[in-house]
Amino acid sequence: MTKMKVANRLNEIKPSGIRAMFARAQGIPGVISLGIGQPNIPTPNGLIQALVKAVEGGDNYYSPTRGTTKYREAIAEQNKRWYNLDYNPETDILATASGCEAIFSSLMAYIGPGDEVLIPDPSFLTYPRQVILAGGKPVWLKPTDDLKIDTSNLDQYITEKTKAIILNFPSNPTGELMTESELKPIIDLAIDNNLVILSDEVYERCIFTDQTHIRVPKIKGAYERTVLLNSFSKTYCVPGWRIGYIAGPKELVDPIAKMHSFVVANAPSAQQSALGDFINAPEGDEFTNYLRNTLKERMEKIVSGFNSIDGFTCRTPEGSFYAFPKVTEHKDFTNSKDICELIFEKQKVALVPGSEFGPSGEGYIRASFGSISLEQIDEMINRLNQL
């Protein structure tokens, strides 16, 4: 068969290293996989029953492009209840087919050829790839020693082509948070340079400190220019449902809704119905508290375990469900990719090279503790100590 030429845009991006490692780990006996970013905590029963009811009731067809009224009203209610943040469900909220689609449609709506998008280094590997797919150029924001955004000289990143900035706290892969005062210089930069802020807050309920989650649009001056990106994959342990949302002022959401209509037409209908019934019910909040406590217990064990390994140094993540140990002092270290390959080949443990997440990720590895048990963490640490 004649080999067909693919679009140049695909030649400009690398395949996902996370997905590659996830695929390699499938079907191999004894593998402990800390690669994929999904929780293995059972989906709350009330949410499952709500979905069954929706499907059996015939909710299996197209919904409106922007989402069902029930779903958007529930999201508006939750944002008001949790953050005292006001969104008009009719004009300010868009149902999306996952957080990834929310990011993609937003970038496609606002980024054109040559436009620059500021991205924290390190950060979720999808961001730079989707910026490139939109025709833009990712520009890495250098980190501090504790892997937060260094705000000491932000003006150095601004050019006439800078159009947007992506934020993600708690961070994937570092687990770091930034306080409102730490984020304010970034918001001021966006205001002074008329940037769109894309704030990915999918790990909002996975915070292990006493600090409450900072909704970026709540920061002074941010609301008018912030597109809030969210997903229920992590919050309610339904990553396979591919359901999320965008929230922001109507003027920001309208262009994204137009793009969304030609990408997926509408978000999954029955999932909207189920979440619309569930997210403001008492069981919903009870579940997110359980989720946090379960993940915190795993976090404490895995951080302690990594720090017991010669050559590993692991900070305590403040949120998300990732540990991001530095491994440069390990005797077998050459680079992040090679040590992950060595660990996989010798000990059947799947980890993700930190270099997948940006230049500053080199020297680190990412371990998802969302999808492994306490017993598996002990076994994983035991295997790594045998390298």
Secondary structure per residue as TSV (DSSP state, phi and psi in degrees):
chain	resnum	aa	ss	phi	psi
A	1	M	-	360.0	137.1
A	2	T	-	-64.5	132.3
A	3	K	-	-75.1	124.6
A	4	M	-	-87.5	144.8
A	5	K	-	-81.6	126.8
A	6	V	-	-86.8	164.1
A	7	A	-	-64.0	143.0
A	8	N	H	-58.3	-29.7
A	9	R	H	-60.4	-31.1
A	10	L	H	-75.8	-26.9
A	11	N	H	-72.5	-15.8
A	12	E	T	-88.5	-6.6
A	13	I	S	-125.0	148.6
A	14	K	-	-88.5	148.6
A	15	P	-	-59.5	157.7
A	16	S	-	-68.0	121.1
A	17	G	H	-67.5	-27.5
A	18	I	H	-66.1	-49.6
A	19	R	H	-65.6	-35.9
A	20	A	H	-62.7	-45.3
A	21	M	H	-67.7	-39.3
A	22	F	H	-59.4	-44.2
A	23	A	H	-65.7	-40.6
A	24	R	H	-64.0	-32.2
A	25	A	H	-78.1	-14.3
A	26	Q	T	-71.8	133.3
A	27	G	T	79.5	2.3
A	28	I	-	-96.8	117.8
A	29	P	T	-59.5	136.8
A	30	G	T	84.0	-1.3
A	31	V	-	-72.2	135.9
A	32	I	E	-105.7	115.9
A	33	S	E	-104.4	119.5
A	34	L	-	-116.6	28.4
A	35	G	-	-91.0	-50.6
A	36	I	S	-81.0	142.5
A	37	G	-	-90.5	69.4
A	38	Q	-	-139.0	146.4
A	39	P	-	-82.0	143.8
A	40	N	-	-100.8	11.5
A	41	I	S	-72.6	132.4
A	42	P	-	-56.8	138.5
A	43	T	-	-59.2	137.5
A	44	P	-	-57.4	136.8
A	45	N	H	-60.3	-38.7
A	46	G	H	-60.8	-34.6
A	47	L	H	-72.3	-40.0
A	48	I	H	-60.3	-46.3
A	49	Q	H	-65.1	-34.3
A	50	A	H	-64.9	-37.6
A	51	L	H	-69.1	-43.8
A	52	V	H	-58.3	-44.4
A	53	K	H	-60.7	-41.5
A	54	A	H	-65.3	-45.2
A	55	V	H	-66.0	-47.6
A	56	E	H	-65.7	-25.3
A	57	G	T	-82.8	0.9
A	58	G	T	98.2	12.4
A	59	D	-	-84.4	68.3
A	60	N	-	-126.8	21.9
A	61	Y	S	-126.0	179.3
A	62	Y	-	-57.6	142.5
A	63	S	-	-106.4	170.7
A	64	P	-	-56.6	151.3
A	65	T	T	-53.7	-42.5
A	66	R	T	-80.8	-8.8
A	67	G	-	110.8	164.1
A	68	T	-	-72.4	154.2
A	69	T	H	-60.0	-43.4
A	70	K	H	-58.1	-46.3
A	71	Y	H	-64.0	-48.3
A	72	R	H	-67.4	-36.2
A	73	E	H	-66.6	-37.3
A	74	A	H	-66.1	-39.8
A	75	I	H	-65.7	-43.1
A	76	A	H	-60.7	-42.7
A	77	E	H	-63.1	-43.1
A	78	Q	H	-65.3	-40.9
A	79	N	H	-65.5	-35.5
A	80	K	H	-69.8	-42.7
A	81	R	H	-70.6	-42.2
A	82	W	H	-83.7	-34.3
A	83	Y	H	-128.9	2.0
A	84	N	-	52.8	43.3
A	85	L	-	-112.8	127.4
A	86	D	-	-98.7	120.4
A	87	Y	-	-126.6	137.1
A	88	N	-	-79.7	116.7
A	89	P	T	-62.8	-23.8
A	90	E	T	-77.7	-34.5
A	91	T	T	-119.4	-20.8
A	92	D	S	-107.1	-3.0
A	93	I	E	-127.1	137.1
A	94	L	E	-128.8	123.3
A	95	A	E	-74.6	131.4
A	96	T	E	-123.8	156.8
A	97	A	S	-87.5	72.9
A	98	S	S	97.0	164.8
A	99	G	H	-68.0	-35.1
A	100	C	H	-62.6	-41.3
A	101	E	H	-67.1	-34.5
A	102	A	H	-60.6	-43.8
A	103	I	H	-65.1	-47.9
A	104	F	H	-61.2	-49.6
A	105	S	H	-63.9	-35.7
A	106	S	H	-65.7	-45.3
A	107	L	H	-66.2	-40.8
A	108	M	H	-64.9	-29.4
A	109	A	H	-76.9	-30.2
A	110	Y	H	-116.5	-14.6
A	111	I	-	-112.8	128.6
A	112	G	-	-116.5	-179.7
A	113	P	T	-54.2	124.5
A	114	G	T	86.9	-11.1
A	115	D	-	-66.4	146.3
A	116	E	E	-106.5	139.5
A	117	V	E	-124.9	125.4
A	118	L	E	-80.9	132.3
A	119	I	E	-134.5	133.6
A	120	P	E	-61.1	142.4
A	121	D	S	-114.9	116.4
A	122	P	S	-86.4	164.6
A	123	S	-	-160.1	175.3
A	124	F	-	-50.9	127.7
A	125	L	T	-63.5	-19.4
A	126	T	H	-66.6	-32.6
A	127	Y	H	-56.2	-58.8
A	128	P	H	-63.5	-34.3
A	129	R	H	-66.6	-40.7
A	130	Q	H	-71.6	-33.1
A	131	V	H	-59.9	-45.2
A	132	I	H	-63.9	-42.5
A	133	L	H	-60.9	-30.6
A	134	A	T	-79.9	-3.6
A	135	G	T	95.7	1.1
A	136	G	-	-93.2	-176.3
A	137	K	E	-124.3	120.6
A	138	P	E	-75.1	137.0
A	139	V	E	-122.1	118.7
A	140	W	E	-79.8	131.9
A	141	L	E	-90.4	120.6
A	142	K	-	-63.3	145.0
A	143	P	B	-93.1	163.2
A	144	T	-	-80.0	178.8
A	145	D	T	-62.0	-28.4
A	146	D	T	-96.4	19.5
A	147	L	S	66.0	29.9
A	148	K	S	-99.0	172.8
A	149	I	B	-71.7	128.3
A	150	D	-	-78.2	111.1
A	151	T	-	-98.3	13.6
A	152	S	T	-72.8	-24.2
A	153	N	T	-149.5	60.4
A	154	L	G	-69.4	-27.8
A	155	D	G	-61.3	-20.5
A	156	Q	G	-64.2	-19.6
A	157	Y	G	-90.5	-10.6
A	158	I	-	-86.6	129.1
A	159	T	-	-131.1	178.6
A	160	E	T	-67.7	-11.5
A	161	K	T	-97.6	-4.9
A	162	T	E	-71.1	124.4
A	163	K	E	-121.1	-25.6
A	164	A	E	-155.8	164.7
A	165	I	E	-136.9	137.8
A	166	I	E	-104.6	130.2
A	167	L	E	-118.6	149.5
A	168	N	E	-152.9	102.0
A	169	F	S	-139.9	134.4
A	170	P	S	-55.3	148.5
A	171	S	-	-85.6	139.8
A	172	N	T	-105.4	110.8
A	173	P	T	-110.2	-4.1
A	174	T	T	-83.1	-24.4
A	175	G	-	77.7	7.1
A	176	E	-	-80.4	153.7
A	177	L	-	-113.3	160.2
A	178	M	-	-127.0	137.2
A	179	T	-	-76.0	169.7
A	180	E	H	-60.0	-41.2
A	181	S	H	-67.9	-33.4
A	182	E	H	-71.1	-33.3
A	183	L	H	-80.1	-22.5
A	184	K	H	-56.8	-41.8
A	185	P	H	-60.8	-30.5
A	186	I	H	-71.3	-40.4
A	187	I	H	-63.7	-42.8
A	188	D	H	-62.0	-38.2
A	189	L	H	-61.0	-43.9
A	190	A	H	-63.5	-41.3
A	191	I	H	-64.9	-47.4
A	192	D	H	-65.6	-26.2
A	193	N	T	-116.7	13.0
A	194	N	T	54.3	50.3
A	195	L	-	-95.7	146.6
A	196	V	E	-81.5	133.9
A	197	I	E	-102.0	121.9
A	198	L	E	-103.8	109.2
A	199	S	E	-108.0	105.6
A	200	D	E	-88.8	110.0
A	201	E	-	-121.1	38.7
A	202	V	T	-68.5	-19.8
A	203	Y	T	-100.0	25.2
A	204	E	T	-57.7	-29.1
A	205	R	T	-98.8	5.4
A	206	C	-	-109.8	67.8
A	207	I	B	-122.6	130.7
A	208	F	-	-106.1	-3.3
A	209	T	S	-99.5	-179.1
A	210	D	S	-81.0	-6.3
A	211	Q	-	-71.4	133.5
A	212	T	-	-80.3	156.1
A	213	H	-	-64.8	135.3
A	214	I	-	-93.9	109.4
A	215	R	-	-75.7	115.3
A	216	V	G	-54.2	-43.2
A	217	P	G	-65.1	-9.6
A	218	K	G	-80.9	-16.4
A	219	I	S	-73.5	140.4
A	220	K	T	-53.8	126.1
A	221	G	T	88.3	-7.2
A	222	A	T	-89.9	-31.9
A	223	Y	G	-54.1	-45.6
A	224	E	G	-64.9	-19.9
A	225	R	G	-123.7	11.2
A	226	T	E	-105.4	128.0
A	227	V	E	-99.3	111.2
A	228	L	E	-80.3	124.0
A	229	L	E	-109.9	129.5
A	230	N	E	-148.1	163.3
A	231	S	E	-148.7	154.5
A	232	F	S	-100.3	4.2
A	233	S	T	-56.3	-46.7
A	234	K	T	-85.1	-43.2
A	235	T	T	-59.9	-40.4
A	236	Y	T	-122.1	15.0
A	237	C	T	58.3	52.3
A	238	V	-	-131.5	51.5
A	239	P	G	-60.8	-28.3
A	240	G	G	-74.6	-11.1
A	241	W	G	-78.2	-23.6
A	242	R	-	52.7	66.9
A	243	I	-	-141.1	132.2
A	244	G	E	-155.2	-159.6
A	245	Y	E	-162.4	162.7
A	246	I	E	-118.9	141.5
A	247	A	E	-137.1	142.3
A	248	G	-	172.3	176.1
A	249	P	-	-57.9	146.1
A	250	K	H	-50.3	-40.2
A	251	E	H	-63.4	-29.9
A	252	L	H	-83.2	-35.4
A	253	V	H	-78.4	-33.6
A	254	D	H	-55.2	-48.3
A	255	P	H	-64.3	-33.3
A	256	I	H	-68.8	-39.6
A	257	A	H	-61.9	-36.4
A	258	K	H	-64.1	-45.1
A	259	M	H	-64.0	-46.1
A	260	H	H	-55.1	-37.3
A	261	S	H	-64.1	-24.9
A	262	F	H	-101.5	-5.2
A	263	V	H	-93.1	-51.6
A	264	V	T	-130.4	-5.0
A	265	A	S	72.2	-55.0
A	266	N	S	-159.9	157.3
A	267	A	-	-72.1	160.9
A	268	P	-	-53.2	128.2
A	269	S	H	-72.6	-51.9
A	270	A	H	-63.7	-36.0
A	271	Q	H	-63.2	-37.2
A	272	Q	H	-61.3	-44.5
A	273	S	H	-61.8	-45.0
A	274	A	H	-63.5	-47.7
A	275	L	H	-68.4	-34.5
A	276	G	H	-60.4	-34.7
A	277	D	H	-78.8	-25.7
A	278	F	H	-102.0	-37.8
A	279	I	T	-67.6	-19.9
A	280	N	T	-107.2	6.4
A	281	A	S	-78.8	155.8
A	282	P	H	-54.6	-37.4
A	283	E	H	-61.8	-30.3
A	284	G	H	-62.8	-49.0
A	285	D	H	-69.6	-36.8
A	286	E	H	-60.0	-39.7
A	287	F	H	-67.2	-43.7
A	288	T	H	-65.0	-30.6
A	289	N	H	-67.9	-41.6
A	290	Y	H	-63.0	-42.9
A	291	L	H	-57.1	-49.9
A	292	R	H	-59.5	-46.5
A	293	N	H	-65.4	-39.3
A	294	T	H	-64.4	-46.1
A	295	L	H	-67.5	-35.8
A	296	K	H	-63.3	-40.5
A	297	E	H	-62.7	-42.7
A	298	R	H	-65.3	-41.4
A	299	M	H	-58.1	-47.2
A	300	E	H	-62.5	-38.8
A	301	K	H	-69.7	-43.1
A	302	I	H	-72.3	-35.6
A	303	V	H	-65.3	-45.3
A	304	S	H	-60.6	-40.3
A	305	G	H	-65.1	-47.3
A	306	F	H	-60.8	-38.9
A	307	N	H	-72.3	-10.3
A	308	S	T	-87.5	-7.5
A	309	I	S	-92.8	129.3
A	310	D	T	-58.8	127.5
A	311	G	T	90.5	-3.2
A	312	F	-	-106.0	137.7
A	313	T	B	-133.2	120.6
A	314	C	-	-124.7	121.4
A	315	R	-	-71.4	156.1
A	316	T	-	-83.6	113.5
A	317	P	-	-66.7	142.2
A	318	E	S	-85.4	-16.5
A	319	G	B	-167.3	-168.9
A	320	S	T	67.1	-158.9
A	321	F	T	-137.2	47.9
A	322	Y	E	-127.1	138.5
A	323	A	E	-102.7	147.5
A	324	F	-	-134.8	67.6
A	325	P	-	-69.8	144.5
A	326	K	B	-86.7	133.1
A	327	V	-	-125.4	14.6
A	328	T	T	-66.3	-20.8
A	329	E	T	-91.2	-1.9
A	330	H	S	-71.0	144.1
A	331	K	T	-61.9	-25.9
A	332	D	T	-97.9	7.1
A	333	F	-	-75.4	129.2
A	334	T	S	-121.7	-48.6
A	335	N	-	-156.4	171.2
A	336	S	H	-62.5	-39.8
A	337	K	H	-66.3	-45.1
A	338	D	H	-65.9	-39.2
A	339	I	H	-70.2	-32.7
A	340	C	H	-66.6	-39.2
A	341	E	H	-62.6	-43.6
A	342	L	H	-62.0	-45.5
A	343	I	H	-62.0	-41.0
A	344	F	H	-66.9	-44.7
A	345	E	H	-69.5	-40.7
A	346	K	H	-87.4	-35.7
A	347	Q	H	-122.4	2.7
A	348	K	-	55.2	45.3
A	349	V	E	-120.6	123.2
A	350	A	E	-96.1	118.2
A	351	L	-	-128.7	167.5
A	352	V	E	-113.3	130.3
A	353	P	E	-60.4	136.4
A	354	G	G	-62.7	-24.3
A	355	S	G	-65.3	-16.7
A	356	E	G	-65.6	-18.4
A	357	F	G	-106.3	7.6
A	358	G	-	131.8	165.1
A	359	P	G	-54.9	-37.9
A	360	S	G	-77.8	-5.4
A	361	G	G	-80.3	-14.5
A	362	E	T	-60.5	135.0
A	363	G	T	97.4	-5.1
A	364	Y	B	-121.1	164.5
A	365	I	E	-131.2	150.2
A	366	R	E	-106.4	132.8
A	367	A	E	-124.2	118.8
A	368	S	E	-85.6	116.5
A	369	F	-	-98.0	12.3
A	370	G	S	-72.2	-26.8
A	371	S	S	-117.3	20.3
A	372	I	S	-132.8	152.6
A	373	S	-	-83.9	170.6
A	374	L	H	-61.1	-38.7
A	375	E	H	-66.6	-38.8
A	376	Q	H	-68.0	-33.9
A	377	I	H	-62.4	-45.4
A	378	D	H	-58.9	-44.5
A	379	E	H	-65.7	-40.4
A	380	M	H	-61.3	-46.8
A	381	I	H	-63.9	-39.4
A	382	N	H	-60.4	-41.7
A	383	R	H	-65.7	-42.9
A	384	L	H	-67.3	-29.7
A	385	N	T	-70.3	-13.1
A	386	Q	T	-94.6	0.1
A	387	L	-	-60.9	360.0
